[in-house]
C-alpha cells in the first residue's frame, strides 16, 4: 500500500512539474514566448519574434502589432503576477 501511495505522489508531482512553464527561460524570453496580452482576450496565443519587446531585461513576444502596442502602453497591466507562478 505504501508503494502505491508513493507511486501516486510521484506521478502527480511529474504532471505538475511538466505543466508549469518557467516565467523567464534561459533565453530571456517570458512565459515560453506566449503573448501576455492575449491571455486577457481569453485565448493564450504563441507570440512571434517579429513583435518582440523588452521590459525590465525580459523579452516578451506578441501575436500581433496591436498586442505589442497595448503592452508598451501599460506593461504592468499585462505582466504575469506572482513572479509568473500560479498561486
N, C-alpha and C positions, 0 to 999 in steps of 0.2 A: 504494500500500500504506500509506503514511504517513497519507493522508487517511482511509482505512478505520479505521486504528487510532485516530486522533483522534476519529472519529465514535463508535466503540465506547466510548471513555473518556467522552465527553460524555453518551451515553445512560445508562451506568452511574451516572455522577455525578447525573444528573437523577432517576433512580429512587431512589437513596439519599437524596437531599435531600428528596424528597416523602414518604418512608417515616417520617422522623423527626418526631415531634411535639415542639414546644417544651416543655421541662419546666414553665415558667410562661409563660402567654400574656400579651399586653399588658393583658388584662383582670384579671390577677392570679390566674387560675384555673389550678390544676395539671393537668398532662398532658391537656390538651384536654377537661377535665371528666369524664374517666373515673374510676371508683371504684377507688381504690388498694387497698382491701381485697379487692375481687372478684378481683384477679389471683391471690390466694392460694387461691382456690377452683377455679382452672383455667380460668376464663372471664372475660375482661375485659368489664365492663358499663359502659355510659354512666351517669354519675351524674345526679342530679336536684337542681335548685336548692333544692327543699324540704328536702333533707337535706344542708345545707352546714355546713362547719366551717372555722374559720381556725386555722392553725398557723404560727408564725413569719412572719406577714404574708401568707401564701399561702392562698387559698381552695381547699378540696377539696370535691368533690361526691360523694355516695354514692348507691347504687342503693336502699338501704333504711335504715330507722332502726337496725336491728341492726348494719349495717356502720359506720354513723356512731358508734355506741356503742363498737364494737371499736376504732376508730381513736382515739377520745377516751381510752380506757383505756391505750393504748400506741402513740402516734403513731410513735415511732422504729421500731417493728416493721414498719410499712407504708410508710414514706417511700421514695420512689424512691432507689436508690443511684446513685453516680457522678454526682451532680447531675442525675439524670434522663436521662442519655445512656447509650446502650448501650455496654458496654465490650468 
